[in-house]
Amino acid sequence: MLIIGLTGGIGSGKSTVARLFEKKGITVIDADQLARDLTLPNKPALDKIVDKFGNDILLPNHTLDRSKLRKLIFTDDHKRVWLEQLLHPLIRNELGQQIKAAHSPYCIVMIPLLVESAPNPLIDRILVVDAKKEEQLERAAVRDKQTDGEIYTILRKQATRAQRLKAADDVISNMGTLEDLQGQVDAMHKYYMSLSS
């Protein structure tokens, strides 16, 4: 099966593009959702995170305080690397299982930091959702209720727009209307179907 790695910077519109592919009956696997599932209460990853960062990393209901963790890892490279070394093998294993279970002609795997963590042996092609920095900031601020400073900190840890575009096999430009986006997804779907047949 052809495996497409869908990526893009914070606020680029990856989730919107993923939903458009899903509407076409394509299996979409979200690596961020897998990471969230792996850090639920009673999962070994959460225990290790608490051992490392203390009980302060938990919300009153004993679930992971993702906002606090995000701030920690995007301001301290050692903590970020530690977390990646814990979660990436677990996520990769789960991705492999979900890819095997997929039944669509090709499969989309949404990995926000795909370019930063490349190469990924599971991925055949990289599809980048491209957006201007101003639009990324605006979308991320509305969606995540983060300040510009917090978003810039995350942006600095991500690959640059140029690095993502250089790594891309395919690009969808998210700088127009939803209709424009739909047209590009339609064209990309037709192309991926031809590669899968």
C-alpha positions in Angstrom: 0.0 0.0 0.0 1.1 3.5 -0.8 1.7 5.5 2.4 1.6 9.3 2.2 3.1 11.3 5.0 1.0 14.5 5.5 2.9 17.3 7.2 3.1 21.1 7.5 3.9 23.7 10.1 1.7 24.7 13.0 -1.6 26.2 11.8 -0.9 25.2 8.1 -4.2 23.4 7.7 -3.1 19.7 7.9 -6.3 18.6 9.7 -8.5 20.3 7.2 -6.7 18.5 4.3 -6.8 15.2 6.2 -10.6 15.5 6.6 -11.0 16.2 2.8 -9.1 12.9 2.1 -11.2 11.1 4.7 -14.3 12.2 2.9 -13.0 10.3 -0.2 -12.9 7.1 1.9 -9.1 7.3 2.5 -7.8 6.0 5.8 -6.1 8.8 7.7 -3.9 8.0 10.8 -3.1 10.9 13.1 0.3 10.4 14.8 -0.6 13.2 17.3 -3.7 11.3 18.3 -1.7 8.2 18.7 0.7 10.1 21.0 -2.4 11.4 23.0 -3.7 7.8 23.3 -0.3 6.5 24.4 -0.2 9.1 27.3 -3.6 8.4 28.7 -3.9 7.3 32.4 -2.8 3.7 33.0 -0.6 3.7 29.9 3.1 3.1 30.6 4.2 6.3 28.7 2.3 8.5 31.2 4.0 6.9 34.2 7.4 7.5 32.7 6.5 11.2 31.9 5.4 11.7 35.5 8.6 10.1 36.8 10.6 12.5 34.6 8.7 15.7 35.1 6.9 15.2 38.4 3.2 15.3 39.3 3.0 19.0 38.3 2.7 17.7 34.7 -0.8 16.3 35.5 -4.1 18.1 35.6 -6.3 17.7 38.7 -8.1 14.7 37.0 -4.7 12.9 36.7 -4.5 13.3 32.9 -1.5 14.8 31.2 -1.4 18.6 31.1 -0.5 18.9 27.4 -0.2 22.6 27.4 2.3 22.5 30.2 4.2 19.7 28.5 4.3 21.5 25.2 5.8 24.6 26.9 8.4 22.4 28.7 9.6 20.6 25.6 9.6 23.6 23.2 11.8 25.6 25.7 14.2 22.8 26.6 15.8 20.7 23.9 17.0 18.0 26.3 13.4 17.4 27.6 12.1 17.4 24.0 14.7 14.8 22.9 13.9 12.6 26.0 10.2 12.7 25.2 10.8 11.9 21.5 13.0 8.9 22.4 10.2 7.7 24.7 7.2 8.2 22.3 8.6 7.8 18.8 9.2 4.0 18.9 5.7 3.5 20.5 4.1 5.7 17.9 5.9 4.0 15.0 4.9 0.6 16.3 1.2 1.7 16.5 1.4 3.4 13.1 2.7 0.1 11.6 -0.3 -1.8 13.0 -2.9 0.8 11.9 -1.4 0.9 8.4 -1.7 -2.9 8.1 -5.3 -2.6 9.2 -6.1 0.1 6.6 -8.4 -0.9 3.7 -8.3 2.1 1.4 -6.3 2.1 -1.9 -3.6 4.3 -0.2 -3.2 5.6 3.3 -2.5 9.1 4.7 -0.4 9.3 7.9 -0.5 12.8 9.5 2.9 13.5 11.2 3.4 17.2 12.1 7.2 16.8 12.6 7.8 14.4 9.7 10.5 16.5 8.0 12.2 17.1 11.4 12.3 13.4 12.2 13.0 12.1 8.7 13.7 9.6 7.4 10.7 7.5 8.3 10.8 4.0 6.8 7.0 3.7 6.8 6.4 6.7 4.5 6.6 6.5 0.6 5.8 10.1 -0.2 5.8 13.4 1.7 2.8 15.7 1.1 3.3 19.2 2.6 0.5 21.6 3.3 2.0 25.0 2.7 0.8 28.2 4.2 2.2 31.7 4.8 3.6 32.3 8.3 1.0 35.1 9.0 -1.8 32.6 8.3 -0.2 29.9 10.4 0.1 32.3 13.4 -3.6 33.4 13.0 -4.9 29.9 12.7 -2.8 28.5 15.6 -3.8 31.5 17.9 -7.5 30.9 17.3 -7.3 27.1 17.5 -4.9 26.6 20.4 -5.5 29.9 22.3 -1.8 30.5 22.4 0.1 33.8 22.4 2.2 34.9 19.4 5.3 34.3 21.6 4.3 30.7 22.3 3.6 30.0 18.7 6.9 31.6 17.5 8.7 29.3 20.0 7.1 26.3 18.4 7.8 27.6 14.9 11.5 28.0 15.7 11.7 24.3 16.6 9.9 23.2 13.4 11.5 22.9 10.0 11.4 26.1 8.0 9.0 26.5 5.2 11.9 26.2 2.7 13.1 22.9 4.4 9.6 21.4 4.2 9.1 22.4 0.6 12.6 20.9 -0.3 11.6 17.6 1.4 8.2 17.4 -0.2 7.3 15.0 -3.0 3.9 16.8 -3.3 2.6 20.2 -2.1 -0.9 21.5 -1.4 -1.0 25.3 -1.0 -3.4 26.5 1.7 -3.4 30.2 0.8 -6.8 30.5 -0.8 -10.4 29.4 -0.2 -11.7 26.0 1.0 -12.9 25.5 -2.6 -9.3 25.9 -3.8 -8.1 23.4 -1.2 -10.8 20.9 -2.2 -9.7 21.2 -5.9 -6.1 20.4 -4.9 -7.1 17.5 -2.8 -9.2 16.2 -5.7 -6.2 16.4 -8.0 -3.9 14.8 -5.5 -6.4 12.0 -4.8 -6.6 11.2 -8.5 -2.8 11.1 -8.7 -2.4 8.9 -5.6 -5.1 6.5 -7.0 -3.1 6.2 -10.2 0.1 5.4 -8.3 -1.8 2.8 -6.2 -3.3 0.9 -9.1 
